[in-house]
Every structure is written in C-alpha cells, then in structure tokens.
C-alpha cells in the first residue's frame, strides 16, 4: 500500500475521493476539474521555465533516479523529482539544493499552484513532500516554497509544525485504505469541483444521507448518528415546534436542520416567525460575476422592474482595467431610476459594492445613491432560518428550480463561470461570452421569482391568513404532541367529543351532582367568604396621660379623640407558636391654653400592623423552607386564623430586603477582598426573559448577584482589585480575571468520564484519563490526611510536572483525546494551584452548593417575578445561606433583629460560654417553684421578679427563686444583656 502525493492531497479534500483514487474507481469527470488540471499543468511548466531561467540554465536535472548523493551532487535544481520511503511516495515538482562553504547542504521542496490565494491543503501537501524527502535522504528539511498566482510569487513555508500533522494524517490514510469498503459518503464544499461528484451524490440520495443537507458539518452529523439518526427522513421526525420566548424575540432565529428535513419530506414550505420583506421603491435585481481568487469583477447584471415592463442591463468588462468603467456605468444606471432598491442573493454582491467604493470612491455624499448602495436587500438573510423551502440547500439555483424556473444550461454554476472567463480571456470566443451573459441574465430572473414568492408569503401574513395551506406551513400553528401531559383531545366524531365534555370536573359539579343531591347546592353555589369578625386580643396596652402640653407645658388639656392599633404577631413558645395580638390604645389631646393637639410620647410609632415574629416566620417559610409566597399566606391564615391578603409574604420579603441591604453589601465586600472566592453562574427566567444569577462564596459568606447577561462585565467590576485565589469552572469569562485561579477538578473529571462512556473503544482517551486519575488520586489522599496545607501538598508538583512532560510527547490521533490534551495544556497553571496555597479547595463545591439552594428557590419562583422581586429574593437568600455557612439558625437570626450575622454568631457562642448555673437549695419561703415558668407580660413583671430576688439576697436565704424564659428583646436588666429569644435563665441562691 503506497501513499502518494496525489492520494494525500485527495484525502485532505475528501476521504471518499482518496479511497476511490487509490482503488482506481472510474471518475465521471467535471468540466471545472478538467480545466483546473490543465491550468495547473500549464502553470507548472511556465513557473519552471522562469526558475530555470533565473538560475542561468545550468546545474539542473530532470527526473533523477535514486540513490543520489546530495553532498557530492553538482545540480542546484531537480525537476520532476520522485522519491520513496517505505510506504510513502512523493512526486515533487522541483527540489532546490542550497550549498555554501562550511555549512551543510539544504534541500528545499517546491510546489506550484495556479491560484493566487493559498490554503492549508497546499501547505500540507508540501509538508508531505518534505517528510518523504527527509526520510529518504536522512536529511532534515526545515522549509519549502510554493510558487503561486499570476505574478509567480514565491511563499516560504515553515514545515516543523506541519510535518507533525502530516504524520498523523498518514496514519489515518493508512487505516482508511486498508479497508475493503469505501468510507461513508459525506458531501462537502469540495464536491462541486470533484470528478466523483455525480457518483457520490447519487449514493447519498439513495441512502437519504444527512450530508445532503447543506451546512451540516461532519461533527453535527456524527452527533445525530450517535442518536441513531442517519437519514434526512429520520431527522425530519425530530422537529418540535416551540413558542419563541420573549427574551429571544429580538434575536435572530436559530437554523433548524430538522425543520429543513421536514420541509423536504412533506414537500412544503415551512415558515418560522414572520419574515418581512418590504420594497418601497423600484426593485433592481442585482447579480455580479467575478473571479474571487483575483478579487476582480467583470460582469454586472441588473434587472429593473418598472411600471411599463422589465429592463435588463449587462455591464461587461473585457479586461481587469475596465472594472472601474462598469462600476461608473452601474452608478449611472442607478442615477436614472427613481428610488432604486438593490436586491441580491448572498454576500458576494455586498462585498462587490464595498470593494468598488474602496477602489473607485463612493458617489457624492448628497446623492441618493449613497443610501441606495448602503441599504441593499440581501434576500438570503430573509430566507435563512425563517423560510424553509423543500430543497437540500438555500442556494438560489435550487430554490428557483423548486419554484419552476429552468436554466438553459443545467450544468452551469458559479465555478463553471470562472473556467469560462479564463478561457474567454485566452480565446476571446463569442460563444463563451454569450454563455456568461445568459447565465447572468437567468440569475437575475431567478432572483426576481424568489423575491416575488417571498413578497407573496409576507402579504399572506399581512392579510390575516393564519392557517397553513397545501404548500405552506406555519410552525407556530403546528400542533406539538405531548404524549404524557395535560392536553385537549381531538375526536374524529362529534358524538365522542360531546361524551368527553360531559366528563369534565366542572361539568360534573355544576350539572350532575346538583341534580343527584339537592343539598349539594348549598356548598357548591356558595363560595367561601372571608371572615369579618376581629380576632380577640391577647393583650391590651393603654398609654398613660401625658403630664403637660409639649408646646406650652400647660397642664390644662382634654381628650380630643381616641385611637387604637392592632398588631398581629406570632409568639414563639418553648414547644410551639402562638398567635399573639396586641391592641395599643392611645388618646389624642387638645390644649386649652394654646389649642395644640398632641399624643402621648410613649404611643406606638410604627405604622405596620404586623409584629417582628410573623415577619420572621414568613421569611423562614418562604426563603428557608422554599415555600411559595401564596402558600405562606394560606398557611398563616389556616394555622393561626389570620385574614392575610394574598401578597403579604411578598411585602415581608420586600421590607426585609431593604433592612438587610447593608449587610448584603458588606458580604460582597468581604468576599471580594478575601483570600478565597468561589464563583459560579446559572440561568433564571424573569418576566419571560433569560437572565443570570452569579454566586460568590467562601467558607463563611455567600452572595447572589443578578445580571441580565452572562458576559464577564460583572466579574471585571467586582474582582478588578481581587488578589486572592478564584475557584471556578471552565467558563471562559473567568480567564480574564488577573489573579491566581483554581479550576474545579470535579468538572474536569466528570467531562473525562462522560467522554470515556461515549467512546468506550477509544484506547488513547482511556490511557489519558487513567494517567490523570493516577495523578490526582494520591493528591486527594494527602488532602484527606492532612487537609489543604501546602507544606504537605507541595511535594505533588513533581508528579504534575512529570504528567505534563509525558503529555507533551504524546502523539494522539483520537479527536476526543486531542481535545482534552489541548484543555490540559490551556489550563496548566490553573488545575493545581491548591498545591502551593494554603486552604484552597480543589473543587468548586462551595459555589455549587449555593447554586443548588438557588435552584430550589428558582423552581418555586417558576419565572413569575420581576427584576426587583428576584433581587429581593437574592438578598434574603444570601442572608439565609450565609447563616448556614456560619452555623447560625436562619430563623433565630431573623428574630434577633440584628444585621451582622457574624456578630450574632459570636454572641451566641459567648452566651454558651457564660451560662450561669449555681447549686440548688430549698425554696420554701419564697413561694416560687423552680418548675414554674414566668412568662412576663411587661417590664414591670421583670422588675417584680428581680425585686423578689433582691429581698431573698438581703435576708440571706439560700433558695431557688425561679426560672425565667425571655421571648422577645429587652434592654439590659439587672446586669444581663439579652440578645435573642427563647433564652431560659435558672437562678439559684
């Protein structure tokens, strides 16, 4: 099995072409490929003549035979050099021998290419020649040359990196050619110029192959194949019509290959959204012919549709220098038309107009033509992803052919016009020129037909035709099947539909049960009503009469009115909750001396009718236990007999977010100024628009931040002065942060595991994964034994360096293995940062745990919130999760009334250390039992308790005077400062 230069070049363009040529398959041939072969042969002869002439005509050989001694040879140029090494054979057009005194001889392979623009195919083919030459002569070849273009330019190509790629390709070619069966047919862009185009396309049509769909890349086709989808018909059944979200209505619609396949299967036009095409002026259908390789244009076709008929202009340039003339003629035609609108298909004409303006200048700035040439209508942008014609591609020729247009030359194409133009430049044949003009005119006619069809489709929308027809289908009117969801069934007979409606729940309750049980009418027809009876108060506080008028200090005033305020609250008992309603009664007074009206200074100042206990409990249910706000309202009403309106829990959340806003900002500042920061992000739907929530966490604090996009601007603003270690996943936005980073190894390990499961027979990938696992496992064992201490972990840097040295020497061929190798090398400085820093985790679990908490809350919200509402949620969720990370009960913190979580946590730890417990004595004469719990109702009761305590101390009685439970906040009493609720103090004497 011999791999030649021709076989290698064929593989670069198409594996099937490589296999066909190696096995001698007969090729049908194409006009363009035959012309290219002749052109390259002529170009090579002309280029060799120039090289030989430049070298003086001496010291060159023609078709030398091996073996040759390059050290003693006299020739400077060898032409038509054929060299073999093992199973490789290179047919090198020319080899240049460079020698100088005292330096080793250098061989430079030379290839010739007719085109002006080089591609990687030519460079890799040159590298193949160099590889065979270096192997045959055991002589390293560093660079080569490619002579190309109209000017016979010489481009020097460095071959070191290309040679490594050639070795990998040779292995793939050997595997391909060893198979007796040809590879799977995959149509690509090279097919148009290939000799086997007709043969491959016929096989693809017979197989209904996915590669028939233009624009589907090989990776995407492989992805479908892994799902068991191999044909266009199979792919057509995977399309599911979806309602376009509000957040994406301003964005361009995504292209669906499955919908294209569906249009082909049903042979109908499928429309997504509302494609718009408004032509308010005189339409001019523009088609330009040129030579892309030379960036030159020689024919401008214009089809102008007027009220009297159609006018066709064909502006022809005999030479490249006449390009400017036809551009001026083009502008002259535009100037004679009222309100011209240029319509074209594809980007070729847009590029033409842009280059002509750069080369020859734009029209005068005050001319209407400036706006005309800058506001052209690209018909392909209207068709793409919005109108799916039942054709394999969105090419003008296929779509117009579907609409009934027929070209006079069925073989003619854009590539063929390139060959025709070059032939005409040599022969000046009038037949070739006529063929080019005809092809251009027919392109303009086809463009007009497609435009008319799109306008017709647009008008059908404007006139309110919403239903699909026999030839056109609107995807928003297609019924989507939900086999396991709630849906309205469609019945074939009206009798079945009537029977089904009789089984509806509302129908049964309102029509059937009332007739079956007359008493059911009472509870079926009377909806439950809200209770208007006020709840009895647990306590009434009457504020005392003031001593004097606050304005004139007169003592002569009288009651001028009476007011009261009911405060609904929950009181936390030792073993439960109790509804607690306090009525505050106070009077309004009027001074007889100055006439001023006033209240007592001690009256209740707050306007809220809810106490702190009910607000804390509501937030605990909503944020801590992830209950919906409406469920929280129903729960409070049902369990405690309140009559709370829907939305009360939301108002509790809003007020709490304002109260804790400063604490939230302080947490963000602490996170951004610390030595460790975990970061992650996730999606959230807000009012039908896709937004994002960023999570920042460390060992003690968690903060959630809302953002409209996933862009890294928020990271740059928050972390511009961050100097600690950032732990994150592999999202690219984190790489822009200038600080030490640690990538989450768990993410990488999961990706490696998924790749192995998807490719169980990829030995290269398995070896790579096993090597990485062998590297990480001892590191994790050290972490389990000593913790995250760098003095114990630093020793593993030797293993990490060894792993990367081995990885750099690996010559991988598997696509998955190569991808992970690049990923390892890209993140070399970010995978093992924790080995040299104390206290840095090797995973991102702190942020991911916080993400899970938000995900649970997101399921409750279900997108039914506003931007302000989600921001309030995030403030309170940050407080809740920070309490968990700090070991503090969220409900206790809410009831405490404090703002700083860490101060509250420290106070709880201090109280546990300072708890007082003295030996018990008998308590006979105090009358206070140690088991009796004093539930204080006011500060006077507290003072009475301590008064008894002082009397016992004065009489030197050694007795237990009582046990006190404090259920709310109080100031300093008898030398003790109380911070939180439910504190039980047992005092012994």
VEXTIGU-579711 format. One record per residue (C-alpha): x, y, z. Coordinates in steps of 0.02 Angstrom, whole numbers, padded with zeros to 5 digits, always signed. Layout:
<rs>
XYZ...
</rs>
This chain:
<rs>
+00000+00000+00000+00087+00157-00063+00027+00329-00009+00073+00454-00145+00064+00643-00150-00095+00633-00255-00177+00514-00131-00127+00625+00014-00195+00782-00069-00357+00693-00111-00380+00642+00072-00362+00823+00127-00511+00866+00018-00619+00712+00047-00586+00537+00119-00702+00458-00011-00604+00537-00153-00444+00469-00077-00516+00291-00069-00586+00300-00246-00421+00357-00321-00318+00228-00227-00431+00086-00287-00440+00152-00465-00625+00193-00466-00683+00267-00631-00720+00452-00620-00857+00536-00721-00755+00696-00726-00813+00875-00724-00778+01022-00837-00709+01126-00696-00591+00992-00628-00525+00956-00803-00495+01141-00832-00406+01155-00663-00292+01009-00709-00243+01089-00875-00218+01257-00792-00104+01188-00656-00003+01089-00784+00023+01243-00892+00064+01348-00739+00195+01223-00679+00283+01225-00847+00286+01414-00853+00348+01427-00674+00487+01300-00705+00544+01397-00858+00558+01553-00752+00654+01463-00614+00775+01383-00737+00799+01549-00824+00834+01636-00659+00964+01504-00614+01058+01532-00776+01004+01370-00858+01146+01267-00785+01161+01136-00650+00986+01062-00652+00924+00885-00678+00762+00815-00744+00678+00661-00668+00829+00598-00570+00834+00420-00506+00883+00362-00333+01002+00345-00249+01078+00520-00256+01217+00589-00150+01161+00764-00110+01329+00808-00034+01430+00772-00192+01297+00818-00318+01326+00967-00434+01146+01011-00476+01057+01159-00398+00882+01116-00457+00800+00948-00487+00637+00943-00585+00503+00807-00576+00584+00726-00425+00505+00559-00373+00563+00492-00204+00504+00344-00098+00521+00300+00085+00438+00141+00150+00253+00157+00104+00264+00341+00054+00296+00410-00119+00314+00594-00159+00307+00667-00332+00396+00832-00301+00381+00955-00446+00551+01032-00403+00687+01021-00270+00812+01160-00242+00985+01116-00174+01068+01253-00073+01250+01235-00025+01377+01353+00049+01556+01335+00108+01567+01266+00284+01380+01235+00303+01276+01079+00274+01178+01060+00113+00994+01109+00120+00853+01036+00016+00702+01146-00019+00549+01062-00100+00449+01173-00218+00267+01158-00271+00169+01259-00398-00010+01321-00377-00110+01416-00507-00218+01507-00378-00170+01674-00304-00232+01628-00130-00155+01480-00040-00248+01363+00076-00187+01240+00205-00207+01098+00079-00060+01161-00025+00048+01186+00130+00012+01012+00199+00049+00933+00029+00216+01024+00029+00249+00959+00204+00211+00782+00143+00343+00801+00005+00467+00865+00133+00432+00720+00252+00466+00590+00116+00622+00682+00058+00694+00696+00233+00661+00511+00264+00739+00455+00101+00898+00560+00119+00902+00562+00309+00915+00748+00298+00807+00870+00397+00706+00989+00289+00657+01147+00380+00561+01245+00248+00488+01237+00074+00423+01353-00061+00260+01373-00155+00258+01469-00319+00082+01534-00350-00025+01668-00428-00022+01774-00583+00142+01855-00530+00226+01688-00491+00251+01741-00311+00360+01633-00200+00297+01596-00025+00413+01519+00103+00329+01391+00216+00400+01330+00382+00371+01144+00395+00405+01094+00575+00227+01104+00643+00152+01044+00479+00261+00888+00475+00189+00828+00641+00013+00847+00571+00062+00754+00412+00121+00604+00514-00049+00594+00599-00139+00608+00432-00032+00469+00358-00091+00353+00495-00273+00395+00459-00247+00370+00272-00166+00200+00300-00314+00146+00407-00436+00210+00276-00352+00123+00129-00335-00042+00222-00525-00060+00223-00602-00152+00077-00762-00048+00086-00767+00138+00046-00799+00260+00189-00968+00335+00223-01017+00465+00095-01003+00641+00166-01041+00780+00043-00943+00941+00069-00895+01101-00021-00761+01014-00125-00894+00907-00210-00933+01041-00340-00758+01028-00414-00734+00840-00388-00731+00708-00525-00836+00591-00417-00970+00719-00376-01111+00637-00475-01069+00464-00408-01064+00518-00225-01221+00623-00237-01317+00480-00316-01265+00365-00174-01311+00496-00045-01484+00517-00122-01510+00329-00123-01463+00320+00061-01557+00481+00102-01395+00532+00189-01387+00677+00310-01243+00756+00216-01368+00803+00079-01420+00946+00193-01302+01089+00151-01223+01173+00300-01223+01019+00413-01045+00993+00470-00967+00823+00496-00966+00842+00686-01151+00884+00688-01188+00736+00576-01088+00623+00692-01189+00690+00838-01351+00639+00753-01279+00469+00708-01242+00434+00891-01427+00462+00924-01474+00335+00790-01519+00464+00657-01439+00427+00489-01562+00489+00357-01649+00651+00315-01818+00567+00341-01770+00511+00516-01709+00686+00558-01874+00762+00499-01969+00675+00638-01863+00757+00773-01926+00934+00743-02036+01002+00881-02120+01172+00858-02087+01285+01006-02157+01451+01061-02021+01581+01043-01979+01655+01215-01995+01841+01240-01811+01855+01282-01765+01792+01108-01891+01885+01002-01765+02021+00962-01631+01893+00917-01610+01803+00754-01699+01635+00740-01588+01481+00752-01572+01374+00596-01652+01202+00618-01589+01060+00508-01734+00955+00570-01859+01081+00501-01768+01082+00334-01783+00893+00332-01968+00906+00374-01996+01028+00230-01910+00905+00111-02012+00758+00174-02179+00847+00162-02129+00946+00006-02199+01105+00081-02129+01275+00125-02114+01295+00314-02110+01469+00390-02041+01517+00560-02097+01682+00635-02148+01825+00522-02020+01854+00383-02031+02032+00321-01983+02098+00150-02040+02274+00110-01987+02351-00056-02039+02533-00057-01966+02588-00221-01907+02521-00388-01834+02347-00366-01668+02312-00454-01615+02131-00456-01425+02129-00449-01308+01986-00494-01120+02006-00513-00994+01887-00591-00811+01893-00544-00651+01798-00506-00640+01777-00317-00460+01719-00324-00411+01885-00403-00539+01995-00312-00593+02062-00482-00763+02082-00565-00807+02080-00749-00997+02073-00765-01137+02168-00677-01313+02110-00714-01461+02223-00672-01644+02178-00697-01755+02329-00668-01941+02307-00646-02038+02462-00697-02220+02504-00724-02202+02480-00911-02102+02320-00908-01932+02246-00868-01763+02316-00919-01604+02209-00920-01428+02283-00911-01271+02178-00932-01114+02281-00898-00964+02186-00968-00778+02218-00940-00655+02145-01066-00505+02174-00954-00474+02200-00770-00433+02382-00802-00612+02406-00864-00682+02362-00693-00692+02545-00644-00786+02587-00803-00926+02461-00774-00939+02524-00594-00967+02701-00656-01092+02636-00784-01180+02546-00642-01193+02708-00542-01256+02797-00697-01398+02674-00718-01445+02694-00535-01449+02883-00553-01583+02871-00687-01702+02768-00579-01820+02843-00452-01798+02773-00277-01697+02617-00327-01691+02466-00211-01548+02344-00242-01594+02162-00212-01464+02024-00217-01439+01847-00153-01291+01812-00039-01140+01912+00018-01046+01913-00148-01135+02070-00208-01116+02156-00039-00929+02126-00047-00927+02189-00226-01008+02355-00179-00893+02378-00030-00735+02347-00133-00791+02457-00276-00820+02601-00155-00646+02574-00082-00561+02564-00252-00654+02696-00352-00740+02800-00219-00920+02821-00166-01046+02932-00255-01066+03111-00197-01120+03122-00016-01276+03221-00059-01330+03092-00186-01472+02971-00151-01363+02832-00220-01261+02832-00059-01408+02768+00040-01454+02651-00103-01288+02559-00109-01276+02553+00080-01452+02485+00109-01458+02339-00010-01578+02195+00024-01493+02026+00045-01630+01902+00006-01533+01758+00083-01542+01841+00255-01732+01841+00239-01739+01659+00186-01611+01590+00309-01688+01517+00469-01859+01591+00428-01917+01515+00263-01877+01331+00237-01901+01281+00056-01908+01093+00018-01732+01095-00054-01570+01022+00012-01486+01193+00017-01532+01377+00016-01444+01405-00149-01529+01518-00274-01525+01385-00408-01613+01253-00301-01747+01370-00232-01786+01447-00401-01790+01273-00476-01919+01221-00346-02023+01374-00393-02022+01320-00576-01876+01414-00654-01768+01318-00779-01591+01366-00830-01543+01347-01012-01382+01259-00960-01416+01139-00816-01229+01110-00785-01185+01294-00769-01131+01353-00596-01027+01486-00514-00870+01379-00526-00903+01347-00710-00912+01534-00745-00735+01551-00675-00671+01425-00801-00770+01507-00941-00699+01679-00902-00519+01616-00903-00548+01527-01068-00626+01683-01142-00475+01787-01090-00367+01669-01193-00480+01633-01343-00599+01784-01346-00734+01663-01402-00904+01747-01428-00993+01586-01381-00912+01585-01209-00957+01767-01184-01137+01732-01235-01144+01587-01111-01083+01701-00971-01208+01837-01014-01351+01712-01024-01305+01636-00856-01302+01809-00776-01469+01859-00850-01551+01698-00792-01482+01726-00616-01570+01895-00614-01732+01815-00674-01719+01679-00541-01690+01812-00409-01848+01902-00464-01951+01742-00449-01888+01705-00273-01920+01886-00220-02098+01879-00286-02130+01719-00188-02066+01794-00025-02172+01950-00051-02322+01838-00081-02288+01747+00083-02270+01912+00175-02434+01978+00105-02524+01822+00162-02471+01863+00340-02522+02045+00324-02694+01999+00260-02725+01889+00411-02709+01718+00331-02657+01622+00486-02697+01445+00432-02575+01336+00338-02610+01290+00157-02569+01142+00048-02398+01213+00003-02355+01324+00152-02347+01276+00336-02325+01396+00482-02230+01319+00626-02321+01422+00757-02484+01339+00701-02414+01163+00704-02481+01055+00843-02349+00989+00960-02382+00817+01032-02366+00795+01220-02392+00609+01248-02383+00619+01438-02451+00793+01476-02619+00877+01500-02696+00917+01332-02861+00939+01242-02901+00785+01140-02964+00793+00962-03100+00670+00917-03147+00602+00748-03335+00607+00784-03435+00749+00866-03528+00620+00971-03365+00566+01054-03321+00748+01087-03489+00777+01173-03465+00623+01283-03291+00680+01331-03352+00854+01382-03482+00776+01496-03340+00701+01600-03257+00869+01640-03241+00908+01826-03334+01074+01817-03472+00995+01714-03494+00857+01843-03502+00978+01989-03619+01104+01909-03733+00992+01806-03734+00816+01879-03705+00823+02066-03833+00961+02094-03967+00852+02015-03910+00698+02108-03900+00777+02283-04004+00936+02306-03914+00976+02469-03752+00992+02372-03821+01154+02301-03783+01241+02465-03595+01214+02465-03575+01212+02276-03658+01379+02242-03593+01475+02393-03406+01514+02384-03313+01530+02549-03312+01708+02615-03179+01799+02714-03210+01818+02899-03251+01995+02956-03251+01959+03144-03095+02034+03225-02985+01914+03320-02984+01936+03510-02826+02020+03576-02706+01932+03692-02652+02095+03771-02711+02274+03776-02591+02416+03812-02665+02584+03862-02541+02726+03854-02542+02844+04005-02599+03025+04002-02456+03149+03969-02406+03269+04108-02415+03429+04007-02435+03504+03835-02274+03479+03735-02289+03655+03660-02332+03768+03808-02312+03643+03951-02487+03684+04013-02573+03551+04118-02745+03603+04057-02791+03490+03912-02930+03369+03874-02961+03212+03771-02991+03261+03590-03007+03087+03514-02971+02903+03537-02870+02784+03426-02806+02607+03432-02686+02498+03333-02696+02308+03320-02529+02223+03295-02536+02044+03229-02389+01939+03280-02330+01764+03322-02258+01722+03491-02128+01586+03499-02159+01468+03643-02044+01333+03707-02136+01197+03611-02228+01291+03476-02302+01452+03407-02449+01553+03466-02550+01689+03384-02517+01848+03479-02624+02003+03453-02586+02163+03547-02706+02311+03546-02622+02479+03577-02746+02611+03641-02698+02793+03648-02787+02960+03653-02772+03123+03562-02769+03278+03672-02803+03462+03645-02726+03600+03749-02845+03730+03819-02709+03862+03826-02629+03855+03653-02753+03746+03559-02620+03619+03505-02667+03437+03478-02546+03300+03527-02524+03118+03577-02429+03042+03719-02244+03019+03681-02249+02835+03727-02376+02788+03595-02339+02657+03460-02245+02746+03320-02238+02609+03188-02369+02606+03052-02355+02419+03022-02494+02309+03085-02377+02159+03094-02250+02116+03226-02075+02052+03201-02118+01871+03242-02241+01844+03100-02123+01927+02976-01977+01818+03030-02082+01660+03020-02148+01708+02847-01971+01735+02782-01917+01571+02859-02054+01478+02766-02025+01570+02601-01835+01578+02596-01777+01447+02719-01903+01310+02676-01930+01364+02494-02120+01380+02506-02210+01489+02378-02269+01657+02443-02450+01615+02411-02431+01453+02509-02355+01551+02653-02506+01666+02657-02627+01519+02656-02527+01430+02791-02531+01579+02910-02717+01603+02881-02757+01419+02905-02648+01382+03057-02668+01543+03155-02836+01609+03097-02768+01767+03016-02854+01851+02869-02698+01898+02772-02719+01958+02594-02626+01872+02452-02457+01957+02433-02424+01986+02618-02275+01868+02616-02205+01964+02468-02215+02127+02566-02125+02045+02712-01986+01994+02592-01976+02169+02517-01959+02255+02686-01831+02128+02746-01727+02153+02588-01719+02339+02624-01674+02306+02807-01532+02186+02763-01467+02279+02609-01316+02349+02701-01274+02176+02769-01286+02107+02593-01166+02239+02525-01045+02206+02668-01044+02021+02624-01000+02062+02443-00857+02174+02501-00789+02039+02616-00797+01911+02476-00706+02023+02351-00569+02069+02474-00536+01895+02545-00404+01766+02504-00526+01638+02430-00676+01657+02317-00786+01526+02236-00887+01582+02084-01023+01505+01977-01173+01560+01875-01342+01493+01823-01496+01544+01722-01656+01623+01783-01812+01675+01687-01876+01847+01737-02035+01901+01652-02004+01782+01508-01828+01849+01480-01674+01744+01509-01560+01818+01640-01421+01753+01751-01378+01741+01934-01196+01742+01989-01146+01657+02151-00993+01708+02251-00947+01612+02408-00808+01568+02527-00806+01465+02686-00921+01586+02781-01011+01705+02662-01124+01681+02511-01188+01818+02396-01305+01803+02246-01298+01941+02114-01423+01966+01974-01364+02004+01796-01458+02024+01632-01321+01935+01534-01187+01804+01558-01049+01918+01499-00898+01943+01610-00927+02129+01643-00992+02095+01817-00836+01993+01855-00723+02133+01796-00814+02262+01902-00817+02158+02061-00648+02074+02051-00538+02208+01972-00441+02225+02137-00457+02044+02194-00290+01968+02242-00344+01802+02317-00372+01634+02231-00526+01618+02120-00604+01444+02112-00720+01420+01963-00771+01306+01822-00703+01317+01644-00814+01459+01583-00703+01574+01478-00758+01735+01564-00661+01687+01722-00497+01677+01625-00497+01867+01603-00478+01895+01791-00297+01935+01834-00272+01831+01991-00218+01655+02039-00354+01533+01987-00402+01355+02030-00514+01263+01908-00637+01137+01978-00562+00965+01953-00731+00883+01980-00796+00967+01821-00646+00903+01725-00662+00727+01796-00846+00719+01751-00809+00775+01573-00672+00643+01560-00788+00509+01625-00929+00559+01505-00807+00556+01359-00747+00380+01404-00926+00317+01419-00970+00392+01249-00814+00318+01167-00783+00152+01256-00664+00091+01120-00552+00244+01117-00392+00174+01193-00298+00339+01181-00432+00427+01281-00436+00288+01410-00248+00297+01432-00254+00485+01454-00395+00476+01582-00308+00337+01677-00147+00437+01684-00238+00590+01751-00332+00485+01879-00167+00411+01937-00101+00587+01961-00249+00656+02058-00287+00508+02173-00128+00522+02282-00158+00709+02297-00335+00681+02363-00269+00552+02487-00147+00682+02553-00289+00808+02569-00393+00682+02667-00249+00651+02785-00175+00825+02813-00306+00945+02746-00274+01087+02625-00098+01128+02687+00029+01172+02554+00177+01105+02653+00106+00929+02631+00037+00956+02455+00186+01043+02375+00277+00878+02351+00150+00828+02217+00213+00964+02099+00344+00840+02041+00208+00719+01984+00113+00859+01898+00267+00914+01800+00301+00733+01751+00122+00715+01690+00136+00868+01578+00305+00814+01508+00230+00647+01457+00078+00734+01387+00183+00847+01276+00268+00694+01199+00105+00604+01163+00061+00588+00979-00128+00572+00990-00247+00536+00846-00415+00522+00933-00519+00679+00918-00579+00668+01098-00403+00636+01165-00333+00782+01065-00470+00895+01134-00430+00850+01314-00244+00868+01283-00273+01047+01225-00382+01077+01377-00247+01013+01495-00115+01121+01412-00225+01276+01411-00262+01262+01598-00090+01203+01651-00068+01345+01776-00246+01333+01843-00275+01149+01882-00158+01127+02030-00148+01298+02111-00208+01223+02275-00043+01129+02292+00051+01291+02329-00081+01389+02427-00149+01353+02600-00336+01325+02621-00381+01320+02435-00504+01181+02388-00477+01080+02229-00662+01089+02185-00798+01219+02173-00919+01136+02292-00948+01293+02398-01020+01386+02248-01110+01234+02179-01194+01202+02347-01255+01381+02345-01315+01357+02165-01421+01208+02222-01504+01317+02354-01548+01445+02221-01607+01310+02101-01733+01251+02230-01796+01429+02251-01798+01452+02062-01916+01303+02045-02034+01389+02166-02025+01556+02076-02051+01475+01904-02010+01636+01814-02160+01728+01890-02066+01876+01962-01996+02044+01915-01817+02106+01914-01842+02193+02081-01927+02039+02151-01783+01924+02106-01658+02048+02179-01754+02046+02344-01754+01856+02338-01566+01855+02312-01533+01972+02458-01631+01862+02577-01562+01701+02504-01386+01771+02530-01429+01801+02713-01505+01627+02731-01358+01534+02653-01229+01638+02748-01317+01587+02909-01297+01404+02859-01114+01427+02813-01084+01514+02981-01177+01382+03083-01319+01500+03131-01505+01461+03129-01589+01571+02999-01749+01592+03099-01656+01639+03259-01559+01771+03164-01717+01846+03089-01798+01856+03261-01645+01935+03340-01664+02098+03247-01477+02106+03216-01398+02141+03047-01224+02065+03059-01229+01875+03052-01053+01851+03115-01081+01964+03267-01240+01867+03305-01147+01701+03290-01010+01762+03407-01138+01823+03534-01221+01651+03537-01054+01566+03565-01014+01690+03705-01181+01659+03792-01150+01473+03791-00982+01502+03875-01053+01624+04003-01206+01523+04055-01225+01529+04245-01280+01377+04346-01269+01377+04539-01312+01233+04663-01497+01211+04706-01563+01247+04881-01738+01230+04953-01860+01367+04905-01997+01352+05035-02022+01530+05093-02013+01620+04926-02170+01544+04857-02087+01523+04687-02071+01347+04621-01917+01302+04516-02029+01218+04390-02140+01368+04371-02106+01467+04214-02129+01653+04223-02200+01716+04058-02177+01903+04076-02308+02018+04004-02216+02181+04031-02059+02256+04103-02149+02281+04269-02160+02092+04292-01975+02076+04258-01939+02210+04387-02052+02120+04513-01957+01958+04486-01791+02040+04521-01865+02132+04671-01905+01963+04750-01730+01906+04706-01652+02055+04798-01762+02025+04952-01701+01847+04961-01521+01907+04949-01547+02035+05089-01622+01902+05206-01478+01783+05161-01599+01649+05108-01525+01507+05009-01670+01466+04897-01715+01441+04715-01816+01593+04669-01875+01544+04495-01846+01507+04312-01866+01641+04181-01898+01620+03992-01870+01775+03888-01967+01775+03724-01925+01944+03650-01794+02078+03652-01765+02178+03810-01636+02305+03866-01506+02273+03999-01592+02204+04154-01502+02175+04318-01331+02169+04236-01377+02045+04097-01395+02095+03914-01515+01985+03817-01480+01963+03630-01604+01834+03568-01768+01750+03603-01804+01587+03695-01666+01611+03825-01701+01516+03986-01614+01577+04144-01620+01473+04304-01559+01570+04454-01501+01481+04612-01455+01556+04781
</rs>
